[in-house]
Amino acid sequence: MIDHVTFGVSEIVLSIRFYDRAFAPLDVRRLFDEPTAGERTTGYGDRRPWFWIAERRATKGQLHIAVRAGSREAVDAFHREALSAGGKDNGSPGLQPHYHPGYYSAFVLDPDDYNIEAVYHDLG
């Protein structure tokens, strides 16, 4: 199980605006925001921060992070809010039956072109 993830972003203010809006439908919110000497660090989560971005050299290479959603509607809202916050569509909301029959997700690229996914596992 992953406890937390941290990665560098190229423009922290732009990334904060994006994640504030994109994560709201998933009940993930900004819980920590601290400017420190030379590096601003921002943490998102539900009860505690587990998704961290930092003002430093942007992480190189392809990055894919999936965040669990509570419903299909939350996945749809994540996609809509992420696009209206400047994200780029990387896979519209829908079933992904090649993973499993109830795998419902959407993908967006954040301001640094990181692939962020919201996923709902409908196992009912």
SVG drawing of the C-alpha trace seen along z (x, -y; Angstrom):
<svg xmlns="http://www.w3.org/2000/svg" viewBox="-24 -31 40 39">
<polyline fill="none" stroke="black" stroke-width="0.4" points="0.0,0.0 1.3,-3.5 1.5,-5.9 2.2,-9.0 3.7,-10.3 5.6,-13.5 6.7,-15.0 8.1,-18.2 6.0,-20.6 7.2,-23.4 4.7,-26.1 3.3,-25.5 0.6,-28.2 -0.8,-26.8 -0.6,-23.2 -2.4,-24.2 -5.2,-25.8 -5.5,-22.7 -5.5,-20.2 -7.8,-22.3 -10.5,-22.0 -9.8,-18.6 -9.6,-16.9 -12.7,-18.6 -15.2,-16.1 -13.1,-13.2 -13.2,-14.7 -9.5,-15.3 -8.5,-18.7 -5.5,-20.8 -4.5,-20.2 -0.9,-21.6 0.7,-24.5 4.0,-25.8 6.4,-28.1 9.9,-27.2 13.3,-28.5 13.5,-27.8 10.6,-25.3 6.9,-25.5 5.3,-22.2 1.6,-21.5 -0.2,-18.3 -3.6,-17.0 -5.6,-14.3 -8.8,-13.4 -7.8,-13.0 -4.1,-13.4 -1.9,-14.6 -0.9,-11.7 -0.5,-13.5 2.3,-16.1 3.5,-18.5 6.7,-20.6 8.1,-23.7 11.2,-22.2 12.4,-20.8 9.5,-19.0 9.7,-15.3 11.0,-13.8 9.3,-11.1 5.8,-9.8 4.0,-9.9 0.6,-8.2 -1.3,-8.5 -4.8,-7.1 -7.1,-8.5 -10.0,-6.4 -13.5,-8.0 -16.6,-7.2 -18.9,-7.0 -19.2,-7.3 -20.6,-10.8 -17.4,-11.8 -15.3,-10.5 -17.4,-12.5 -17.1,-15.7 -13.3,-15.2 -12.9,-15.1 -15.1,-18.1 -13.4,-20.2 -9.9,-19.2 -10.6,-20.2 -12.1,-23.6 -9.0,-24.1 -6.8,-23.8 -6.1,-20.1 -6.1,-18.2 -8.3,-15.2 -6.4,-11.9 -9.4,-9.6 -13.1,-10.5 -15.1,-9.0 -16.2,-5.5 -15.9,-1.8 -12.5,-0.2 -13.6,3.5 -10.1,4.7 -9.1,4.0 -12.3,5.5 -16.1,5.2 -16.8,2.4 -13.7,0.3 -14.9,-3.2 -12.4,-6.0 -11.3,-9.2 -7.8,-10.5 -6.5,-14.0 -3.1,-15.6 -2.2,-18.1 -0.2,-21.4 3.1,-19.3 1.4,-16.6 1.3,-14.1 -1.5,-11.5 -3.9,-11.8 -6.8,-9.3 -9.9,-9.1 -11.3,-5.6 -14.4,-4.0 -14.4,-0.3 -18.1,0.8 -17.8,4.3 -21.5,4.5"/>
</svg>
